[in-house]
Amino acid sequence: MLNNRVRFGNMKRVNRAVWALSVILMMVLGLVLAGCSGSSDGADGKEESTYSKIVAIAKKGRSLADVKDELKDAGFSSSDYEVKSDTDKMVLRASNWVVQSVEDGDKPVINVRKASDIAQEEEAKKVAEEEAARKAAEEEAARKAAEEQAAAQAEAQRQAEEAARQAQQQQQAQQNVHYANCSEVRAAGAAPLYQGQPGYNGKLDRDHDGVACE
């Protein structure tokens, strides 16, 4: 009976020791896993932070020299990023280059373009815009001149038509007016009659001087 109690006590102690050892192992394993996970997250966070910081500094239009100085002040070295020109030329003097964009990757890539090329492109764009504006102004002036010429021609035609209409009316009036003799002319109060006036008739102009019923 005593031996059974001793065995039972020993087994109980062994079970407790096994349980305690299991707990310790689980805690150690949890710490190890947590450390690995934290290290991975830290690495990812550092990479993202590096890119975001470089993007915040390397803004489009800034001089590469200023960007490099600011990156250096922020704790970055030239090995933390790459610089690439739009023509794949070597970027020797940073002050001659201007930032265009930043690409993400194993290392952030700062894309740059030569300042002189940008200036030439802007000048060419300005010249093209001025030329386009000049042509537009010339076309507008030509359009207005054509409209004014068309309006002048239309007015001249209208005046010519009006003059022809008046001449026709006058001719019809002359044809409609008829005097049999100078007595009728004087009775109508139209004497003397001049050549071209309504009712003038060569028969009434005895001396043929262009004046009838003098």
ABEGO torsion letter per residue (X at the ends): XAAAAAAAAAAAAAAAAAAAAAAAAAAAAAAAAAAAAAAAAAAAAAAAAAAAAAAAABBBGBBAAAAAAAAAAAGBBAAABBBBBAAGBBBABAAABBBABBBBEABBBBBBBBAAAAAAAAAAAAAAAAAAAAAAAAAAAAAAAAAAAAAAAAAAAAAAAAAAAAAAAAAAAAAABBBABAAAAAAAGAOBBBBGBBGBBAAABAAGAGBBGX
